């Protein structure tokens, strides 16, 4: 699962809007929106930690989501070079 989908699903699970999640975590609702839309595919350790304090998600799950996106990105670039 990608980072944005993971954050969005967990946020909806607890019934928070992006704005409420931003307020509770001290993060901006803009960056939360970037993550959820896939416009930002990485996350700082601080941002991840803040999310784990509110959402039912672990640092490991967030890191795995970022790693999977990076792996997919690398795989796509490799395929383009082959083609």
C-alpha positions in Angstrom: 0.0 0.0 0.0 1.4 3.4 -0.8 2.0 6.1 1.8 -0.9 8.3 0.8 -3.5 5.5 0.8 -2.2 4.3 4.2 -2.5 7.7 5.8 -5.9 8.4 4.2 -7.3 5.0 5.3 -6.1 5.4 8.9 -7.3 9.0 9.1 -10.7 8.0 7.9 -10.8 5.0 10.3 -10.5 7.4 13.3 -13.0 9.8 11.7 -10.6 12.8 11.4 -10.5 15.4 8.7 -7.2 16.5 7.3 -7.5 19.7 9.3 -8.2 17.9 12.5 -5.3 15.5 12.0 -3.0 18.5 11.3 -4.1 20.2 14.5 -3.6 17.1 16.6 -0.2 16.3 15.2 1.2 19.8 14.7 1.7 19.0 11.0 0.1 21.1 8.2 -3.0 20.1 6.5 -1.2 20.9 3.2 1.5 18.3 3.8 -1.1 15.7 4.8 -2.9 16.5 1.6 0.3 16.1 -0.4 0.9 12.7 1.1 -2.6 11.5 0.5 -2.6 12.7 -3.1 0.7 11.1 -3.8 2.4 14.5 -4.5 4.9 13.7 -1.8 6.1 10.2 -1.5 8.4 10.5 1.5 7.9 11.4 5.1 10.2 12.7 7.8 10.8 10.7 10.9 9.2 13.5 12.9 6.1 13.5 10.7 5.8 9.7 10.9 6.2 9.8 14.7 3.5 12.4 15.0 1.1 10.3 12.9 1.7 7.3 15.0 0.6 9.2 18.1 -2.9 9.8 16.6 -3.5 7.1 14.0 -3.5 3.3 14.4 -0.3 3.0 12.4 3.3 2.1 13.3 6.5 3.6 12.2 7.3 0.3 10.5 4.1 0.4 8.4 4.8 4.0 7.3 8.4 3.1 6.5 7.3 0.0 4.5 4.8 2.1 2.5 7.6 4.6 1.6 10.0 1.7 0.7 7.4 0.0 -1.5 6.8 3.3 -3.4 10.5 3.7 -3.9 10.9 0.1 -5.1 8.0 0.6 -7.5 9.6 3.8 -8.8 12.9 2.1 -9.3 11.2 -0.8 -11.1 9.3 1.5 -13.4 12.6 3.4 -14.3 14.3 0.1 -15.0 11.5 -1.0 -17.3 11.7 2.2 -19.2 15.4 1.7 -19.8 14.8 -1.8 -21.1 12.1 -0.7 -23.5 
